[in-house]
Structures are given as structure tokens and as C-alpha cells.
Amino acid sequence: MKLFWFVLSLIPIPFLFHFYEYGQHIKGNEAPFLMFGFILSMIIVGVLSKNIRVTFILLMNLVTTIVSVILTSKFIPNDGYWFTVVGRDGAVIFIAIIYLIGQLFVRMIARVNNKK
């Protein structure tokens, strides 16, 4: 279970979020599976992390955020029109923070339900 959490935690979800969103924006399409995939990955990784120490969760999310920012700088152009408020890298970091908060919230619920 911990190995599965580790492998899934290495997936750069913040990068994939913006890669899919920006790709759909360039095509002129909506991103219909964006929120569903984001929340689903948050729930799966959050449930799997119920027996993992918070420091490891924070460390893995820090690594994933750094990898996401690097991948974003390589594969997504810094479009000032699309990333207006905080910029491209700021948007990725913002989504990474939301992803971390969601994981910790799901983990908290999973731990409470596990004790009952």
C-alpha cells in the first residue's frame, strides 16, 4: 500500500492539470475531464496516504511541485494572456497547494473512518 502511494505521489498532477487545461484552451475546447480527474487523483492519493506520516506527504508534494514547475517550463509556453494573475509557474504552484490541501483533507477523513 505504501509503495502504491509512493508511485502515485510521483505523478506530477499539477503539471498534468495545466498541460491538459492549456492544451484544450489552445484547441478552443473545454476541458471536460479536468476537475473530475483532479479530484479523483486527490481522493485516491489521499486515501492511500492514511498510514503515511505527514512529513513524507509534504516532502513528496514538494518534490512533485518542483518537478511540475520544471516540466511546465519545458512544455507549456508562458502565455501572458492565459496565466495573467500569477504567471505560469505561480499557477502550477497554486494548483499544487490545492492538491496538497485536498490530499490532507481526504487523509484526515480516511483516518477518522479507519478508527471507527
Contacts in CASP RR format, 6 or more apart in sequence:
PFRMAT RR
TARGET T0000
AUTHOR 0000-0000-0000
METHOD contacts of the structure
MODEL  1
MKLFWFVLSLIPIPFLFHFYEYGQHIKGNEAPFLMFGFILSMIIVGVLSK
NIRVTFILLMNLVTTIVSVILTSKFIPNDGYWFTVVGRDGAVIFIAIIYL
IGQLFVRMIARVNNKK
1 48 0 8 1.000
1 51 0 8 1.000
2 51 0 8 1.000
2 52 0 8 1.000
4 48 0 8 1.000
5 45 0 8 1.000
5 48 0 8 1.000
5 49 0 8 1.000
5 52 0 8 1.000
6 60 0 8 1.000
8 41 0 8 1.000
8 44 0 8 1.000
8 45 0 8 1.000
8 48 0 8 1.000
9 45 0 8 1.000
9 49 0 8 1.000
9 57 0 8 1.000
9 60 0 8 1.000
9 61 0 8 1.000
9 64 0 8 1.000
10 60 0 8 1.000
10 63 0 8 1.000
10 64 0 8 1.000
11 41 0 8 1.000
11 64 0 8 1.000
12 64 0 8 1.000
12 67 0 8 1.000
12 68 0 8 1.000
12 71 0 8 1.000
13 38 0 8 1.000
13 41 0 8 1.000
13 42 0 8 1.000
13 64 0 8 1.000
13 68 0 8 1.000
13 95 0 8 1.000
13 99 0 8 1.000
14 64 0 8 1.000
14 65 0 8 1.000
14 68 0 8 1.000
14 92 0 8 1.000
14 93 0 8 1.000
14 95 0 8 1.000
14 96 0 8 1.000
14 99 0 8 1.000
15 67 0 8 1.000
15 68 0 8 1.000
15 69 0 8 1.000
15 71 0 8 1.000
15 72 0 8 1.000
15 75 0 8 1.000
15 92 0 8 1.000
17 34 0 8 1.000
17 38 0 8 1.000
17 95 0 8 1.000
18 72 0 8 1.000
18 76 0 8 1.000
18 88 0 8 1.000
18 91 0 8 1.000
18 92 0 8 1.000
18 95 0 8 1.000
19 71 0 8 1.000
19 72 0 8 1.000
19 75 0 8 1.000
19 76 0 8 1.000
20 31 0 8 1.000
20 33 0 8 1.000
20 34 0 8 1.000
21 31 0 8 1.000
21 34 0 8 1.000
22 76 0 8 1.000
22 79 0 8 1.000
22 82 0 8 1.000
24 30 0 8 1.000
24 31 0 8 1.000
24 34 0 8 1.000
25 31 0 8 1.000
25 82 0 8 1.000
38 95 0 8 1.000
38 99 0 8 1.000
41 99 0 8 1.000
42 99 0 8 1.000
42 102 0 8 1.000
42 103 0 8 1.000
42 106 0 8 1.000
43 106 0 8 1.000
45 103 0 8 1.000
45 106 0 8 1.000
46 102 0 8 1.000
46 103 0 8 1.000
46 104 0 8 1.000
46 106 0 8 1.000
46 107 0 8 1.000
46 110 0 8 1.000
47 106 0 8 1.000
47 107 0 8 1.000
47 110 0 8 1.000
49 57 0 8 1.000
49 103 0 8 1.000
49 107 0 8 1.000
49 110 0 8 1.000
50 107 0 8 1.000
50 110 0 8 1.000
50 111 0 8 1.000
50 114 0 8 1.000
52 107 0 8 1.000
54 104 0 8 1.000
57 100 0 8 1.000
57 103 0 8 1.000
57 104 0 8 1.000
57 107 0 8 1.000
58 100 0 8 1.000
61 96 0 8 1.000
61 99 0 8 1.000
61 100 0 8 1.000
61 103 0 8 1.000
64 96 0 8 1.000
65 92 0 8 1.000
65 93 0 8 1.000
65 96 0 8 1.000
68 92 0 8 1.000
68 96 0 8 1.000
69 89 0 8 1.000
69 92 0 8 1.000
69 93 0 8 1.000
72 88 0 8 1.000
72 89 0 8 1.000
72 92 0 8 1.000
73 88 0 8 1.000
73 89 0 8 1.000
76 88 0 8 1.000
77 88 0 8 1.000
78 87 0 8 1.000
78 88 0 8 1.000
79 88 0 8 1.000
80 87 0 8 1.000
80 88 0 8 1.000
83 90 0 8 1.000
83 91 0 8 1.000
85 91 0 8 1.000
86 93 0 8 1.000
86 94 0 8 1.000
END
